[in-house]
């Protein structure tokens, strides 16, 4: 399969065109590898500094308050409505705290 780019001087049907195509591909691969190395170095540096990676948690629940409301006999869903979150978030917070 050959590639001919009409608005640029790339034509893989000729030896010079194939050379140019391979050189451009090698440069693109090199650039991608440089970006990858910088990203890996940045992640390592962030971890070494103790920074949190990834998205922050959406909901923060006061586990003690949730536990107290549950102890009063309220359901997980009722507690979740009172705290403005989902019942599974409350269940997870109560189980892990």
PLY file of the C-alpha trace (Angstrom):
ply
format ascii 1.0
element vertex 97
property float x
property float y
property float z
element edge 96
property int vertex1
property int vertex2
end_header
0.00 0.00 0.00
1.37 3.41 -0.93
0.68 6.83 0.52
0.59 9.98 -1.57
-0.08 13.27 0.23
-1.09 15.81 -2.37
-0.50 19.00 -0.40
2.92 17.89 0.97
5.97 16.29 -0.60
5.29 12.79 0.70
4.97 10.01 -1.85
5.85 6.51 -0.63
5.99 5.18 -4.17
9.48 6.70 -4.49
12.61 5.90 -2.44
12.93 9.53 -1.31
9.28 9.60 -0.26
9.66 6.40 1.75
12.78 7.81 3.44
10.97 11.03 4.37
7.99 9.06 5.63
10.19 6.84 7.84
12.19 9.80 9.16
9.00 11.64 10.13
7.63 8.49 11.75
10.86 8.02 13.73
10.76 11.63 14.93
7.13 11.23 16.02
7.99 8.03 17.90
10.96 9.75 19.57
8.74 12.66 20.64
6.15 10.24 22.06
8.89 8.46 24.05
10.14 11.78 25.45
6.64 12.70 26.57
6.22 9.29 28.20
9.50 9.68 30.11
8.48 13.13 31.37
5.09 11.85 32.51
6.64 8.90 34.37
9.19 11.20 36.03
6.41 13.59 37.08
4.32 10.80 38.59
7.33 9.48 40.51
8.13 12.97 41.79
4.52 13.52 42.88
4.45 10.18 44.71
7.77 10.96 46.42
6.27 14.25 47.63
3.25 12.36 48.97
0.76 13.93 46.59
-2.54 12.23 45.86
-2.83 11.00 42.28
-6.14 10.55 40.52
-9.45 12.26 40.89
-10.60 13.39 44.32
-13.42 11.57 46.01
-16.80 13.03 45.15
-18.42 12.62 48.56
-17.03 13.04 52.02
-19.24 11.69 54.77
-18.96 12.35 58.48
-18.78 8.68 59.48
-19.35 9.36 63.19
-22.52 11.33 62.49
-23.73 8.65 60.08
-23.02 5.94 62.64
-24.92 7.89 65.32
-27.93 8.37 63.05
-27.93 4.66 62.20
-27.72 3.83 65.91
-30.88 5.93 66.40
-32.62 3.46 64.09
-32.54 5.39 60.83
-32.01 3.51 57.58
-28.95 3.94 55.37
-31.10 5.63 52.75
-32.57 8.06 55.29
-29.11 8.89 56.63
-27.85 9.38 53.09
-30.71 11.79 52.33
-29.92 13.74 55.51
-26.22 13.95 54.60
-26.87 14.72 50.95
-25.16 11.70 49.47
-25.83 8.18 48.19
-26.59 5.31 50.55
-23.63 3.24 49.28
-21.29 6.12 50.17
-22.71 6.11 53.71
-22.40 2.31 53.94
-18.78 2.45 52.81
-17.93 5.27 55.21
-19.50 3.48 58.17
-17.80 0.18 57.28
-14.31 1.65 56.87
-14.31 4.20 59.70
0 1
1 2
2 3
3 4
4 5
5 6
6 7
7 8
8 9
9 10
10 11
11 12
12 13
13 14
14 15
15 16
16 17
17 18
18 19
19 20
20 21
21 22
22 23
23 24
24 25
25 26
26 27
27 28
28 29
29 30
30 31
31 32
32 33
33 34
34 35
35 36
36 37
37 38
38 39
39 40
40 41
41 42
42 43
43 44
44 45
45 46
46 47
47 48
48 49
49 50
50 51
51 52
52 53
53 54
54 55
55 56
56 57
57 58
58 59
59 60
60 61
61 62
62 63
63 64
64 65
65 66
66 67
67 68
68 69
69 70
70 71
71 72
72 73
73 74
74 75
75 76
76 77
77 78
78 79
79 80
80 81
81 82
82 83
83 84
84 85
85 86
86 87
87 88
88 89
89 90
90 91
91 92
92 93
93 94
94 95
95 96
